[in-house]
Amino acid sequence: MLWLKAIFNEIVGLFVEDGSFAIAILAWLALLWVVLPHLPIVSAWRAMILFVGLIAILIDSALRQARQR
């Protein structure tokens, strides 16, 4: 049964290397999904908010990885 868990961990590891990075992205998407429909802004700005947030998460993750090495 341990081999099944090892296979599962390897498959998940292919897609999610940094768990906090993945959780931050999911949290950002969930927050925007809840908040953005209630804001009276143009959809182009909604896309920009999504993009800027994802870039900020990416930069934060890259800086954390650089500090660890």
N, C-alpha and C positions, 0 to 999 in steps of 0.2 A: 504494500500500500504506500510505502514511502516513495517508491518510484513514480507513482501517479501524482503525488504532491510535488515532486521535483519537476516533473514535466509541466504541470500547471504553473509553477513558479517561473519556469523558463519562458513559457508562452506569455505570461503577464509581463515579464521583464523585457520582452521584445518591444512592447508598446508603452510601458510605463517604467522608465528608469528612475526617475525622481518622483516619489510619491507626493511630496509637498507641492511640486510643480503642477502635477495633475489635479490635486485637490484645489489649488489656487485658481486654476483655469475653470474648473467646474463651479466653484463658488462665485467667480466673477460672472459666468454665464447665467447662473441661477439668480444672482442679484439683478442683473440687467433684465432678465425675463420678467421679474416681478415689478421692477421700478419703471422701466422705460415706457410701457404702455400708458402709464399715468402722467407722463410728462408731455407737455404740449410743445414738442420740438419736431423739426423736419426729420424725415427718415435718414437723410444724408448725415445729419449730425449724430443720429443714433449709431450709424455705422462707424463714424469717427470715434465715438466714445468706446465702442467695442474694441476697435483697433488699438487705441491708445492704452486701454487697460491691459490688453493682451501683450503689447510691447513692454509695458512696465513690468508685468509678471515675468516675461522672458529675460529682461535685463536683470531683475532681482535674482532670478535663478542662476543666471550666468555668473553674476558677481559672487554669489554664495559658493558656487562650484569652484571658482577661481581662488577664493580664500582658503578652501579646503585642501588644495593641491600645493 
